[in-house]
Amino acid sequence: MRVLYTRTPPGPAPARELATYKTLLERHGPPTLPNGQPATSSRALPASGCYWASGVRWWQIRSGTVLLRAVGGNIAHNGHRWVRTVLADLHLGDGTELHGVALPSSSLSRDVEPIAEWAPVRIVRDGHRRPWRAVTTGIDPAWHERADQLNGRAR
């Protein structure tokens, strides 16, 4: 018997489950694939607010203002359907930086595709199950100052 997949629970494991896991490791060694290779992941865990689908790291869109720079485009499967997507670098309001993430909305991708330098963008949705859109007007001047700093750093 070989253990194909193991997953450590996010919190402390109950004693019984932890004992079972340790027993399996002692009896059968580390997890392996059917061909005998170690069962390891070649991809790092995605940052908080992102997920992997079809070999692409996708951003879980949230409403709000972000600094954004489009770095490429593609058609990819986001785990639900095929979409026209833009790969983007993002600076979120909480200080998080995400580089090379795909935007899982065709309408949002279409809106931000021409943005080649850092620019503040407000991401909005006009209701549940409505398309995500990017608005570039009426944004706090502090966001514009930060975008200018990033554009100066990038040159």
C-alpha positions in Angstrom: 0.0 0.0 0.0 1.3 3.4 -1.0 0.0 6.7 0.3 -0.6 8.8 -2.8 -1.7 12.1 -1.2 -1.1 13.5 2.2 -2.3 16.9 3.4 -1.6 18.5 6.7 -4.7 20.1 8.2 -4.6 23.9 8.5 -4.8 23.9 12.3 -3.5 21.5 14.9 -4.4 17.9 13.9 -6.5 15.8 16.3 -4.4 13.4 18.1 -6.0 10.3 16.5 -5.5 11.6 13.0 -1.9 12.6 13.7 -1.1 9.2 15.1 -2.6 7.5 12.0 -0.6 9.8 9.7 2.6 9.1 11.6 1.9 5.3 11.5 1.4 5.4 7.8 4.7 7.3 7.3 6.6 4.8 9.5 5.1 1.8 7.7 5.2 3.0 4.1 7.7 5.9 4.0 7.0 9.3 2.4 4.2 9.6 -0.2 5.1 8.4 -3.7 3.4 8.4 -7.1 2.5 5.1 -8.8 5.7 5.3 -10.8 7.8 5.5 -7.6 8.7 9.2 -7.8 8.2 11.3 -4.6 4.8 13.0 -4.5 6.0 16.6 -4.4 4.6 19.8 -5.8 6.7 21.8 -8.3 4.5 24.8 -7.7 4.6 27.1 -4.7 1.4 27.7 -2.8 -0.4 30.8 -4.2 -0.4 34.0 -2.2 -3.4 34.7 0.0 -6.2 35.9 -2.3 -5.0 33.8 -5.3 -5.6 30.3 -6.6 -4.1 27.9 -9.2 -6.1 26.7 -12.1 -4.7 25.2 -15.4 -1.2 26.1 -14.5 -2.0 29.8 -14.0 -2.1 31.8 -10.8 -5.4 33.7 -10.6 -6.4 36.6 -8.4 -9.6 36.3 -6.5 -11.1 39.7 -7.5 -12.2 42.1 -4.7 -13.8 45.5 -5.0 -11.6 48.4 -4.2 -8.6 50.4 -5.4 -5.4 48.8 -6.5 -2.3 49.8 -8.4 -2.1 47.8 -11.6 0.2 47.2 -14.5 -0.7 44.9 -17.4 2.2 42.7 -18.4 0.6 40.3 -21.0 -2.5 38.7 -22.2 -3.8 35.2 -22.9 -6.8 32.9 -23.2 -6.9 30.5 -20.3 -9.2 28.3 -18.2 -9.9 29.8 -14.8 -11.3 26.7 -13.3 -14.9 27.5 -14.4 -14.6 28.5 -18.1 -12.3 29.8 -20.8 -11.7 33.5 -20.5 -9.6 36.2 -22.2 -7.3 37.3 -19.4 -4.6 39.8 -18.7 -1.5 38.9 -16.6 -1.0 41.8 -14.3 1.2 43.0 -11.4 -0.9 44.4 -8.5 -0.3 46.4 -5.4 -3.3 46.0 -3.1 -4.4 48.5 -0.5 -3.1 46.3 2.4 0.5 46.4 1.0 0.4 43.0 -0.7 2.2 42.8 -4.0 1.2 40.2 -6.5 3.2 39.7 -9.7 2.1 37.9 -12.8 -1.4 37.0 -11.7 -4.2 36.5 -14.2 -7.5 38.4 -13.9 -10.4 35.9 -14.2 -12.8 38.3 -15.8 -12.9 39.1 -19.5 -14.5 42.5 -19.0 -12.0 43.5 -16.4 -9.1 42.2 -18.6 -10.4 44.2 -21.5 -10.6 47.4 -19.4 -7.0 47.1 -18.0 -5.3 45.7 -21.1 -4.0 49.1 -22.3 -2.4 50.0 -18.9 1.3 49.3 -19.5 2.6 51.5 -16.6 1.5 51.5 -12.9 -1.8 53.2 -12.6 -4.4 53.4 -9.8 -7.6 51.5 -10.8 -10.9 51.1 -8.9 -12.4 47.7 -9.4 -16.2 47.7 -9.2 -19.1 45.5 -9.9 -22.7 46.9 -10.4 -24.4 44.0 -8.6 -24.2 40.3 -8.0 -23.4 38.3 -11.1 -22.6 41.5 -13.1 -19.2 41.9 -14.9 -16.2 43.4 -13.1 -15.1 46.7 -14.5 -12.1 49.0 -14.0 -12.7 52.7 -13.3 -9.8 55.1 -13.5 -11.5 58.4 -12.4 -12.2 59.8 -8.9 -9.3 58.0 -7.2 -7.5 59.5 -4.2 -4.3 61.4 -5.2 -2.2 59.3 -2.8 -2.7 56.4 -5.2 -1.4 58.5 -8.1 1.7 59.5 -6.1 2.5 55.8 -5.3 2.0 54.9 -8.9 4.5 57.6 -9.9 7.0 56.3 -7.4 6.6 52.7 -8.9 6.9 54.0 -12.4 10.1 55.8 -11.5 11.5 52.7 -9.9 10.6 50.6 -13.0 12.5 52.9 -15.4 
